[in-house]
Amino acid sequence: MEIDTVRIPGLTRLEGLELKKRFPQASITFDSTSGSDEAPGELATIALITLTAMGIQALAAYFLMDQKKGRIERTVEVVGKKGTRRKEKIVIDLDERTSHADVVKQLGRMLHVDIGAMK
């Protein structure tokens, strides 16, 4: 199976370090050539998360940070091993009952990843 990487603009290094601590098996790196100052003292960059089972769980956790209800709308870029690129718009409606597992399943569908095959 070809493993893709998802590029996420706006994930800070601090958020990435927190995710790495929670999901140590997830491959989370940063594109050091990109970024802009969005918050004082914090450099926003493009994070690269490998689309493995742990990577998708980390991505779901990132989307759920400080958000219990409402709507997640993010555009990410999925990069294949052979360099193919596609943009995917992530839209997930949340409420108090939305679990981390629900978001993981939705991300798998939206990113065209068979999460069941990854276990």
MODAFEN-V458049 format. One record per run of one state. SS is the DSSP state (helix for helix, strand for strand, loop for the rest). FROM is the first residue (numbers start at 1). TO is the last residue. Records with the same first field share a line. If there is no record, write none. Layout:
# MODAFEN-V458049
SS: FROM-TO + FROM-TO
This chain:
# MODAFEN-V458049
loop: 1-4 + 23-27 + 40-41 + 51-52 + 65-69 + 80-84 + 95-99 + 111-114 + 119-119
strand: 5-12 + 28-39 + 42-50 + 70-79 + 85-94
helix: 13-22 + 53-64 + 100-110 + 115-118
